[in-house]
Amino acid sequence: MYDAAIIGTGPAGLSAALCLKLHEKNLIWFGSPAMSAKVEKSEKIANYPGAGLVSGEELNARFRAHAEAMGLTPVDQMVTSIMPTRDYFTVLANNEIYEAKTLLLATGVVSGKGFPGEQEYLGRGVSYCATCDGFLYKGKRIAVFCGGKRFEHEVRYLAEIAEKVYLFAGYPDCAVDAPNVEKIPAIREVRGGLKLTSLALADGREIEVSALFCLRGAVAPATLLPGLEMDGAHIVVNRRQETSVPGCYAAGDCTGRPYQLTKAVGEGNVAAHEMLERMES
Ligand SMILES: Cc1cc2nc3c(=O)[nH]c(=O)nc-3n(C[C@H](O)[C@H](O)[C@H](O)COP(=O)(O)OP(=O)(O)OC[C@H]3O[C@@H](n4cnc5c(N)ncnc54)[C@H](O)[C@@H]3O)c2cc1C
């Protein structure tokens, strides 16, 4: 059992991870070894105290180096589901289960609500985890939304299991190429009855499938942790970064505007102190 699970390797997650590590807590930190794609994309950052005029690439590299120097290594896995129990949280990532006494959501802001019908068929044909649910669709016709290069190996894995994979890639140079993979245009709607049965496509076609795997860099917070109070795309928190779920805290862009590095690191730090207090109470 970990003292804390942190989800997100952006500045909010890093700030919290550093604080908990300095207090010698046993933590598990999920995200990407590349830290934050958003920070990496910033051309010039001029409002991060002490960093001067710095490129996002440089600052992200410094974040990575700081984590390494402190012995913090993120677990390169997407968290797809969290379940609260009375005293701890069960976190599911890549078909593995982790348990932690406290939880920090530092996932960045998740834009968009997915495809129309996606939420309705979640667990009834829609899945966010190829490793967890792929075997359920052995020999079947399935569809995959691949949101980036880092998920291509999961598409290849699904292609080995399924009879046919209809693939919609959300970026131009998708390198997945297998005889049973057919690239399709954008998905317009997820359809079915009790279970997902078909997808409507942007070219007007309707294709019959048993499942849709949505492989994205983020999962909407309320999908990750049902019962979480939201205000639109943002997690509702108080000044102690507490969410509506006891023991679960949130920090950074996921709690609302302004979307800024300094807000993210500040909130990550407040959350970590509150987590410490909870662990020790
Ligand atoms: C182009 C651009 C320029 C910007 N310029 C500036 C600037 O000049 N100054 C400034 O202050 N701010 C700037 N920002 C905003 C700043 O980058 C964000 O406010 C900041 O990165 C937010 O940090 P965060 O930790 O909340 O989230 P992010 O940095 O978005 O990090 C979230 C992390 O969570 C991970 N994650 C999400 N879901 C899961 C999951 N289910 N399982 C595992 N990991 C998960 C993601 O992979 C990511 O690593 C800019 C943003 C962009 C896009």
The ligand as an ORCA input file, in Angstrom:
! r2SCAN-3c Opt
* xyz 0 1
  C       1.570     26.056    -26.191
  C       1.486     26.347    -24.725
  C       2.189     27.397    -24.193
  C       2.130     27.676    -22.812
  N       2.847     28.703    -22.308
  C       2.805     28.970    -20.993
  C       3.575     30.042    -20.434
  O       4.302     30.747    -21.145
  N       3.469     30.253    -19.094
  C       2.691     29.484    -18.260
  O       2.650     29.735    -17.058
  N       1.964     28.465    -18.766
  C       1.991     28.198    -20.095
  N       1.251     27.159    -20.617
  C       0.372     26.406    -19.711
  C       1.146     25.341    -18.890
  O       1.879     24.516    -19.770
  C       0.131     24.543    -18.082
  O      -0.588     25.418    -17.245
  C       0.816     23.467    -17.236
  O       1.550     22.575    -18.034
  C      -0.216     22.730    -16.410
  O       0.414     21.762    -15.653
  P      -0.373     20.461    -15.110
  O       0.625     19.728    -14.280
  O      -1.646     20.874    -14.499
  O      -0.776     19.629    -16.395
  P       0.065     19.079    -17.718
  O       1.307     19.870    -17.841
  O      -0.941     19.121    -18.760
  O       0.445     17.619    -17.264
  C      -0.518     16.631    -17.106
  C       0.159     15.273    -17.094
  O      -0.761     14.257    -16.709
  C      -0.571     13.104    -17.503
  N      -1.833     12.368    -17.459
  C      -3.074     12.825    -17.738
  N      -3.985     11.860    -17.553
  C      -3.306     10.759    -17.159
  C      -3.695      9.420    -16.821
  N      -4.977      9.039    -16.853
  N      -2.738      8.533    -16.445
  C      -1.428      8.898    -16.416
  N      -0.999     10.166    -16.725
  C      -1.930     11.069    -17.089
  C      -0.217     13.675    -18.870
  O       0.424     12.717    -19.678
  C       0.728     14.812    -18.432
  O       2.024     14.292    -18.215
  C       1.315     26.861    -21.978
  C       0.617     25.791    -22.524
  C       0.695     25.523    -23.871
  C      -0.075     24.349    -24.426
*
